[in-house]
Amino acid sequence: MAAYFLCLVSETSAATYAALPFFNLSQNKNLDWIGESLAAAVQEALSSEGMMTLERDDRVEAYRRLSIRPYSLLTRASVVKIAEELDTEQVIFGEFDVKPMTDSAVKSRGSLLITGRLIDLKRVKQGPEFREVGALEDLAALQSHLAWQILQFALAGGAPSEAEFRQRHPTVRVDAIENYIRGLLASNPDEKHRLFTQAARLDSQFSQPCFQLGRLLWSRKEYKPAAEWFQRVTRADGHYYQANFFLGLSRYYSGDFAGAQTAFQVVARVVPLNEVYNNLGAAESRANAADALENFRKALDGDPSDAAYQFNVGYALWKSGNFHDAIEHFRAVLEREPADAEAGLLLARAEKQVAARPGDTRTEGLERLKTNYEESAYWQLKAVLQQGKP
């Protein structure tokens, strides 16, 4: 993404949403996970419709910096302070309570009462309250309806119908949701893995734990099992394109370059970021596909200052025998990174017009990938540009 666009985003930001964990009014602290689940459901509903939402990690860090205890009952002043720390304009928060069922004939863990609120800091006003009441066992349906109501309000009637929304987001078993949320809250990676795996096994329609399992295995460099989980993330999931980006990387590092190419193409069609084009070009280059140079150039056009993009364009040109143009790009790399040994080696070969030789381990497979993925910046840019249209 070009520097001009990033400046535009920073100067004229489109609305972003943050969902805070709902406060537990009951005396049972073991139910705190429900407040986290409500926030996750709202965040997922908004992001899956292409709205800009802040990730849970951003919110956790904001609470830490402000010394606010998780799951504490927030005053309006506290909500505003958190929003300012997160640099967001729309905040969803609330509380829930669990009470014994009044009807003794109904077998239930309790009656769940949910109240959600939205504050619009840009217009300095509070939106309507959203209320849900039902059996605790119906948490999935209750939080789905809550999320849809907030989505409808946020999109001013432009949201999908509730039937369409429920079709995209099938009701998930409550025990699967609990395992997933407890996995998010766990600090130990092995415990996270156990809980996410249990959530995915309990409900095969539950996409979110698949994404988290892929992330965990990716961080451990277990690329093949990571790819298996990433490819189970559904199209309606707010992390679908991010999952495909890391699916592409996982397949690439597993040696499946054609599979990596397919995954990156899925992302490039909707989220055409520099890093996506770059990695697509790398997969095509390893598969000796003709489009590699074109995609490397797209990445470089977006950010000419990036040494990895300069290197990949130079590398593709050198491999094709275009030594004259390759020299320019390798020199650009060395201007930024004088100690880059690979760029120095290829520059010397390009200057001597030494062609690529099959089996040369010093010059094969040198494509450079990007592991950063800035999807939120793309959606923010797109929203800003659409705001400027007549």
C-alpha positions in Angstrom: 0.0 0.0 0.0 1.5 3.3 -1.1 2.7 5.8 1.5 0.2 8.3 0.1 -2.7 6.0 1.0 -1.4 5.4 4.5 -1.2 9.2 5.1 -4.8 9.5 3.8 -6.0 6.9 6.2 -4.3 8.5 9.2 -5.7 11.9 8.3 -9.3 10.8 7.5 -10.1 7.7 9.4 -13.4 5.8 8.8 -15.4 4.6 11.8 -13.9 1.6 13.7 -15.7 -0.5 16.3 -14.5 -2.0 19.5 -16.5 -4.6 21.5 -15.6 -4.7 25.2 -16.3 -7.8 27.4 -19.7 -7.6 29.1 -19.6 -7.3 32.9 -20.8 -10.3 34.9 -23.4 -9.2 37.4 -23.9 -12.7 38.8 -21.9 -13.9 41.8 -20.4 -16.7 39.8 -17.0 -15.6 38.5 -16.7 -18.9 36.6 -19.1 -17.4 34.1 -16.9 -14.4 33.2 -16.2 -16.2 29.9 -19.8 -15.4 28.8 -18.9 -11.7 28.8 -15.9 -12.4 26.6 -18.1 -14.5 24.3 -20.6 -11.7 23.9 -17.9 -9.3 22.8 -16.4 -11.9 20.4 -19.8 -12.6 18.8 -20.4 -8.8 18.2 -16.9 -8.3 16.9 -17.2 -11.3 14.5 -20.6 -10.2 13.2 -19.3 -6.7 12.4 -16.0 -7.8 10.9 -17.6 -10.5 8.8 -19.7 -7.8 7.1 -16.6 -5.8 6.1 -16.8 -3.3 9.0 -13.6 -2.2 10.7 -13.2 -3.8 14.2 -10.4 -3.9 16.6 -9.0 -7.3 17.6 -9.2 -8.6 21.1 -5.4 -8.2 21.5 -5.7 -4.5 21.0 -8.4 -4.2 23.7 -6.4 -6.3 26.1 -3.4 -4.1 25.7 -5.5 -0.9 26.2 -6.9 -2.3 29.4 -3.3 -3.1 30.6 -2.1 0.4 29.8 -5.0 2.0 31.6 -4.7 -0.4 34.6 -8.4 -1.5 34.1 -9.2 -4.9 35.4 -10.8 -7.2 32.8 -14.5 -7.8 33.3 -14.9 -4.8 35.7 -18.1 -2.9 35.6 -17.4 0.1 33.3 -18.7 3.6 33.8 -19.4 5.8 30.8 -16.1 7.7 31.6 -14.2 4.4 31.6 -15.6 3.4 28.3 -14.7 6.8 26.8 -11.2 6.5 28.1 -10.8 3.0 26.6 -12.1 4.2 23.3 -9.6 7.1 23.3 -6.8 4.7 24.1 -7.9 2.5 21.2 -8.5 5.4 18.9 -12.0 4.1 18.0 -15.3 6.0 17.6 -17.8 3.3 18.2 -17.8 1.2 21.4 -20.1 -1.7 22.3 -20.2 -2.8 26.0 -22.8 -4.0 28.5 -23.5 -6.6 31.2 -25.2 -9.9 31.8 -26.7 -11.7 34.7 -27.6 -15.4 35.3 -30.5 -16.1 37.7 -32.2 -19.4 38.7 -35.1 -20.4 36.5 -38.5 -19.5 38.0 -40.1 -22.5 36.4 -38.9 -25.6 38.3 -40.2 -27.8 35.5 -37.6 -26.4 33.1 -34.2 -28.0 33.4 -31.6 -25.3 32.8 -28.4 -23.9 34.3 -30.2 -20.6 34.6 -31.9 -17.6 32.9 -29.5 -15.4 31.1 -30.2 -11.6 30.9 -28.0 -9.6 28.5 -27.9 -5.8 28.1 -25.8 -4.3 25.4 -25.0 -0.6 24.7 -23.3 1.4 22.0 -21.6 4.7 22.4 -20.9 6.9 19.3 -17.9 9.1 20.4 -17.8 10.9 17.1 -21.3 12.3 17.6 -21.0 12.2 21.4 -24.2 10.2 21.9 -25.3 6.8 23.2 -27.3 4.5 21.0 -30.2 2.3 22.1 -30.0 -0.6 24.6 -30.1 -4.1 23.2 -31.7 -6.7 25.5 -31.8 -10.5 25.3 -33.4 -12.9 27.8 -33.4 -16.7 27.6 -32.0 -19.9 29.0 -28.2 -20.1 29.5 -28.2 -23.1 27.2 -29.4 -20.8 24.4 -26.4 -18.5 24.7 -25.4 -19.1 21.0 -28.8 -18.0 19.7 -29.1 -15.1 22.2 -25.7 -13.6 21.3 -26.3 -14.2 17.6 -29.5 -12.1 17.8 -27.8 -9.4 19.9 -25.0 -9.2 17.3 -27.4 -9.0 14.4 -29.4 -6.2 16.2 -26.2 -4.2 16.7 -25.1 -4.9 13.1 -28.5 -3.6 11.8 -28.2 -0.4 13.9 -24.6 0.1 12.8 -25.4 -0.3 9.1 -28.6 1.8 9.4 -30.8 -0.9 7.8 -28.2 -2.1 5.3 -27.5 -5.3 7.2 -28.6 -8.8 5.9 -31.9 -10.1 7.1 -31.7 -12.1 10.3 -32.4 -15.3 8.3 -29.5 -14.6 6.0 -27.3 -13.7 9.0 -28.1 -17.0 10.8 -27.5 -18.9 7.6 -24.0 -17.4 7.4 -23.4 -17.8 11.1 -24.9 -21.2 12.2 -25.8 -21.7 15.8 -22.9 -23.3 17.7 -23.0 -25.6 20.7 -22.6 -23.8 24.0 -19.9 -26.2 25.2 -17.9 -25.5 22.0 -18.2 -21.8 22.6 -17.1 -22.1 26.2 -14.0 -24.1 25.2 -13.2 -21.6 22.5 -13.5 -18.6 24.8 -11.5 -20.3 27.6 -8.9 -21.0 25.0 -8.7 -17.3 24.2 -8.4 -16.5 27.9 -5.7 -19.2 28.6 -2.1 -18.0 28.9 -0.4 -21.3 28.2 -0.1 -22.2 24.5 -0.6 -25.9 25.2 -3.8 -25.2 27.1 -5.0 -23.0 24.3 -4.3 -25.8 21.8 -6.3 -28.3 23.9 -9.3 -26.0 24.4 -9.4 -24.8 20.8 -9.1 -28.4 19.5 -11.9 -29.5 21.9 -14.1 -26.6 20.6 -13.5 -27.6 17.0 -14.3 -31.2 17.7 -17.5 -30.4 19.6 -18.9 -28.5 16.6 -17.6 -29.0 13.1 -19.4 -25.8 11.9 -17.4 -23.7 14.4 -14.9 -21.8 12.3 -13.1 -19.5 14.8 -11.2 -22.2 16.8 -9.8 -23.4 13.4 -8.3 -20.0 12.8 -6.8 -19.9 16.3 -5.4 -23.4 15.9 -3.8 -22.5 12.6 -2.2 -19.4 14.3 -0.8 -21.5 17.1 0.7 -24.1 14.8 2.0 -21.4 12.5 3.9 -19.8 15.4 5.5 -23.2 16.1 6.5 -23.6 12.5 4.3 -26.7 12.1 3.3 -25.7 8.7 1.4 -28.7 7.4 -1.0 -29.1 10.3 -1.4 -25.3 10.4 -2.5 -25.4 6.8 -5.1 -28.1 7.6 -6.7 -25.8 10.2 -6.5 -22.6 8.1 -8.3 -24.2 5.2 -11.2 -25.1 7.5 -11.9 -21.4 8.2 -15.2 -20.6 6.5 -16.1 -17.8 4.1 -18.4 -16.1 6.6 -15.6 -15.9 9.2 -14.2 -12.4 9.7 -10.7 -13.9 9.5 -11.3 -15.7 6.2 -8.8 -13.7 4.1 -6.2 -13.6 6.9 -6.6 -17.4 7.2 -6.0 -17.8 3.5 -2.9 -15.5 3.6 -1.4 -17.7 6.3 -2.6 -20.8 4.5 -0.6 -19.6 1.5 2.5 -19.2 3.7 2.0 -22.5 5.4 1.7 -24.3 2.0 4.7 -22.4 0.7 6.9 -23.4 3.6 5.6 -27.0 3.2 6.8 -27.0 -0.5 3.2 -26.9 -1.9 3.8 -23.9 -4.2 0.7 -24.5 -6.4 -1.5 -24.7 -3.3 0.2 -21.5 -2.0 -0.6 -19.8 -5.3 -4.2 -20.7 -5.0 -4.5 -19.4 -1.4 -2.8 -16.1 -2.2 -5.0 -15.6 -5.3 -8.2 -15.9 -3.1 -6.8 -13.0 -1.0 -5.5 -10.9 -3.9 -9.0 -10.8 -5.5 -10.5 -9.0 -2.5 -7.6 -7.6 -0.4 -5.0 -6.6 -2.9 -2.2 -5.7 -0.5 1.5 -5.4 -1.4 2.4 -8.3 0.8 -0.3 -10.5 -0.9 1.0 -9.7 -4.4 4.6 -10.3 -3.3 3.8 -13.7 -1.8 1.7 -14.6 -4.8 4.7 -13.7 -7.0 7.0 -15.8 -4.8 4.7 -18.9 -5.1 4.5 -18.4 -8.9 8.2 -18.0 -9.1 8.9 -21.2 -7.3 6.3 -22.9 -9.6 8.0 -21.2 -12.7 4.7 -19.5 -13.5 4.8 -16.6 -16.0 2.9 -14.1 -13.8 5.5 -14.0 -11.0 7.3 -10.8 -12.3 4.0 -9.0 -12.8 2.9 -9.6 -9.2 6.3 -8.7 -7.9 6.0 -5.4 -9.8 2.5 -4.8 -8.3 4.0 -5.1 -4.8 6.9 -2.8 -5.7 4.6 -0.2 -7.2 2.8 -0.1 -3.9 5.9 0.5 -1.9 9.1 1.3 -3.9 11.1 1.8 -0.6 10.7 -1.9 0.4 14.0 -3.8 -0.1 12.3 -7.2 -0.3 10.1 -6.0 -3.1 13.1 -4.6 -5.0 15.0 -7.8 -4.5 12.2 -10.0 -5.8 11.7 -7.9 -8.9 15.5 -8.0 -9.5 15.6 -11.8 -8.9 12.8 -12.5 -11.3 14.4 -10.3 -14.0 17.8 -12.0 -13.4 16.2 -15.5 -13.7 14.6 -14.5 -17.0 18.0 -13.2 -18.4 17.2 -9.5 -18.2 20.5 -8.6 -16.6 20.4 -4.9 -17.4 17.1 -4.2 -15.5 18.0 -6.6 -12.7 21.1 -4.6 -11.9 19.0 -1.5 -11.2 16.9 -3.3 -8.6 19.8 -5.1 -6.8 21.6 -1.8 -6.5 18.5 -0.3 -5.0 18.5 -3.1 -2.4 22.2 -2.5 -1.6 21.6 1.2 -1.2 19.2 0.4 1.7 21.0 -2.7 3.0 24.7 -2.7 2.1 25.4 -6.0 3.9 22.8 -7.9 1.9 25.0 -10.9 0.7 22.4 -12.4 -1.6 21.8 -9.1 -3.4 25.5 -8.6 -3.7 26.0 -12.0 -5.2 23.2 -11.6 -7.7 24.3 -8.1 -8.6 27.8 -9.4 -9.4 26.3 -12.2 -11.6 24.0 -9.8 -13.4 26.9 -7.4 -14.1 28.8 -10.4 -15.6 25.7 -11.6 -17.4 25.9 -15.0 -15.7 22.6 -16.8 -16.1 20.7 -18.8 -13.6 21.9 -22.5 -13.5 19.5 -25.3 -12.4 20.8 -27.0 -9.3 22.8 -24.0 -8.0 21.9 -24.0 -4.3 23.4 -20.5 -3.9 20.9 -18.9 -6.2 17.8 -21.1 -6.2 14.7 -20.4 -4.0 15.8 -16.9 -2.9 12.3 -15.4 -3.2 11.5 -13.2 -0.2 8.1 -13.5 1.6 6.2 -11.1 3.8 4.5 -12.4 7.0 2.8 -9.1 7.9 -0.8 -8.8 6.9 -2.5 -5.4 7.2 -6.1 -6.1 6.1 -7.6 -3.6 8.5 -5.6 -0.8 6.9 -6.9 -1.8 3.5 -10.6 -1.7 4.6 -10.0 1.6 6.3 -8.5 3.1 3.1 -11.4 1.7 1.0 -14.0 3.2 3.4 -12.2 6.6 3.4 -12.1 6.6 -0.4 -15.8 5.7 -0.6 -16.7 8.5 1.8 -15.1 10.9 -0.6 -17.3 9.9 -3.5 -20.1 12.2 -4.5 
